[in-house]
């Protein structure tokens, strides 16, 4: 491999923006709670999470804001997602997809400072990184339906 090709690959793998990193951290935290079958976003639980995942102060603050928002509106968010699922059970969703959808739905429905299309685009990018080959298209479809409702 020549050095110019190596530099191009390194440039493509740049660090995510602080807001994307915050969203990814929020999804990781929500996913961890989900697979453990608990709803706990207490300061102690968040601190334990940050011991495992390094992040700058802004990222931590943004992620905590997103997590708190999702948890505060969880019943409404899950209902909005369920209403858009066709021939598919909410519990059968992959846990990572379910939590990406939760974050995206929260941003669409409750985060007035974030344009809805930006929230969808961010969710798609996170789905590409953490989900399956079909996750991005699936997340896009469900969040687009929530936006249009």
HUCORLIN-V224493 format. One record per backbone hydrogen bond with DSSP energy under -0.5 kcal/mol. NH is the residue of the N-H (numbers start at 1). CO is the residue of the C=O. If there is no record, write none. Layout:
NH_CO, NH_CO
This chain:
6_2, 7_3, 8_4, 9_5, 10_6, 11_7, 12_8, 13_9, 13_10, 14_11, 21_17, 22_18, 23_19, 24_20, 25_21, 26_22, 27_23, 28_24, 29_25, 30_26, 31_27, 32_28, 33_29, 34_30, 35_31, 36_32, 37_33, 37_34, 38_33, 46_42, 47_43, 48_44, 49_45, 50_46, 51_47, 52_48, 52_49, 53_49, 54_52, 60_56, 61_57, 62_58, 63_59, 64_60, 65_61, 66_62, 67_63, 68_64, 69_65, 70_66, 71_67, 72_68, 73_69, 74_71, 77_73, 78_74, 79_75, 80_76, 81_77, 82_78, 83_79, 84_80, 84_81, 85_81, 85_82, 87_85, 92_89, 93_89, 93_90, 98_94, 99_95, 100_96, 101_97, 102_98, 103_99, 104_100, 105_101, 106_102, 107_103, 108_104, 109_105, 110_106, 111_106, 111_107, 112_110, 114_111, 115_113, 118_115, 119_115, 120_116, 121_117, 122_118, 123_119, 124_120, 125_121, 126_122, 127_123, 128_124, 129_125, 130_126, 131_127, 135_132, 136_132, 138_134, 139_135, 140_136, 141_137, 142_138, 143_139, 144_140, 145_141, 146_142, 147_143, 148_144, 149_145
